Amino acid sequence: MRYHNITKADMLNGEGLRVVLWVSGCSHRCPGCQNAITWDPDDGLEFDEAAKNEIFDELKHDWCSGVTLSGGDPLFLKNREAIAKLVDEIKSKFPDKTIWLYTGYCYDELLQQAINDKNLDIILHHIDVLLDGKFILKLADEKIHYVGSRNQSIIDVPKSLQKNKKILYIDNSKIIEGEI
């Protein structure tokens, strides 16, 4: 797996202050994407032990709420094995830190893929919040939290898996409808 950047003390890509890993590789190629530079899976730097340790050093701080995996798409097929190993190690070493993951795939689509993809199954059972769906420029909305377009969801993955239905972590429809 390759990556473009590691952002520290980020407050735009999840709750609290977070460390963000911006991975390379995305097959969705959404028009208007804010990170088109990350689409090429062969671009960026090799995700090595030093990069992993840089993330872990941030997670050791009390002020760090967790890690956000973004990109590109952390669930790009070539990234899944490395992401599965990473989230497994993070949950093992930092069980109180949250893992947020952005993807262009939809939650229901991922559940179907996870039946035959053990790495994806591991990922889904280790992340806390999934921000799903392709960015759709005509549905872009600056008022909503953490995602760029109104079709995207912010999902509480542990609760969703437990209840066997999609449970929202943040319901942006209330913001869109003017309730908040």
N, C-alpha and C positions, 0 to 999 in steps of 0.2 A: 504494500500500500504506500501511496505517496500523499504528501500533504503540502499545503501552501503556507500555513501560518498557525501559530499558537498564540491566542490572545489571552492576556491575563487581566484580572479584575474587571471583566466585562459585565455590564449590567443591562445589555440590550437583548441578549439571547437566552433568556431564562431568568427565573427569580433569583434575587440575591446577586452577590458578586461571584462570578464563575470564571473558569478557565475554558476556553473554546478551542477545539481542534477543527481546523478547516481542511478537510480531506480533498484529494483530487479524484476526479471521475464522476461523471453524471451522464446518464443516457436520456434524461428527460428533455434537456435543452430548451427550457421554457423561455419564450420570447419575453424580454424585459427583465430577465433574471439579474439580480444585483451582483451575482458572483460568476458570470460567464467565464472568467479567467480560470475557474476551477474545473471546468468540464472535462478537460483532457486528462485521462488517467495516468499518462506518462509524464505530465508536467509536475513541477514542484520538487520537493525533497523526499528522500526515502524516509519512511517512518521507522526509525531505529530505536535502540535502547536509550540513547541520549534524549530523543524527543519524548519518549515515554516517561523518562525520569523528570523531564521539565514539567510535564503535566502533573506527575505525582508530587513534585516539590510544591506546586501550588495547592494541591489538594490537602497537604499537611497543615496549611494555615487554618486557624479557627474561623477567620472571616470568609473563607471560600466555601460557598454553598454546594458546589459540585462542578461537574463538567458538562459541557454541551458539545455534541458532535454535529458538525454542519459541513458545508462544502460548497460545491460538489454535492454528492450524495453519499453519506456513510453506508447506505445500503445498496450502492452500485455493486453489481455482482462480484467484481474483482476485490472489493473492499470487505466483504462479509466475513471472511475467515479471520482477518486481522482485527476487525471491529469486535467480533465475538470473543477473541482472546483478551482484547483490551477491556471490554466491559466486565468480563468475568474477573479479571485481576483487580479492577477498580472496586467492584462490589466486595471482593474478598478483603482487600486492604483498607478500604474506606467505606464501610457499610452505612455510615450515617450521611454520606454525601449523595446527592441526587444526580442522576444521569438523564439529560434531555437529549433527544435525537431528532434532527430535521431530516425529512425525506420527501421525495416527490411521489412515492408510492402511497396508496391509500391503505388504511388500517385493514380493511376486509381483504384486500388483495394480498397483504403481507401474511395474514392468517392462513390463507390458502397456500401460499408459497412455503410457509414454515412447515407444512406437513412433510415436504420432501427436501427441506433444506435445514439440516441440523444447526448450522451456524446462525441462520436467521431465528430459529427457535430459541437458541441460547440468548441472542440479542434481546428478543422480545421479553424473555423472562428475567432480564437484568436491568432493563431501562425503566425509568419512572414515568417519563413524559415523552410522548411521541407527537411531533408536530408534522402532520401528514398532508399530502396532496400537492399536486403541481401548482406552481405559481401561475395564475391567469391574470394577465395584465388588465383586461377589462373589468375584473373583479377586485382590483387593487383598492385598498382602503387604509389610509394612514391612521385611522382612529382605533383600529383593532389591535389587540395585544399580541406581540411576539411572532405573528405571521404576516404575510404581505397581501394575501387576497382572501376574500370572504368565503371561498370554497374550502379553505384549509381548516383543519381541526387541531385542537390541543387536547390530547387524550391522556387520561390517567391509565397507564397500561396495567399496573397490578390489579386495580379494581376491575378493569375491563376483562382481563383474563379470568379473574375470580367469578365475575357475574355472567361471563360468556356473552357480553354485549358491550358495545362501545359506550364508555362513560367519559364525559368531557372533564378535563381538569380545569379549563377556563372556557366558559361559554361566550364566545364573541358575538353571538347573535343578539344578546341583550344590549351590547354596546351599539350594534348596528341599528337596532330598533329604538334606541334612545332611552333604554331603561336604566343605564348606568351613566 
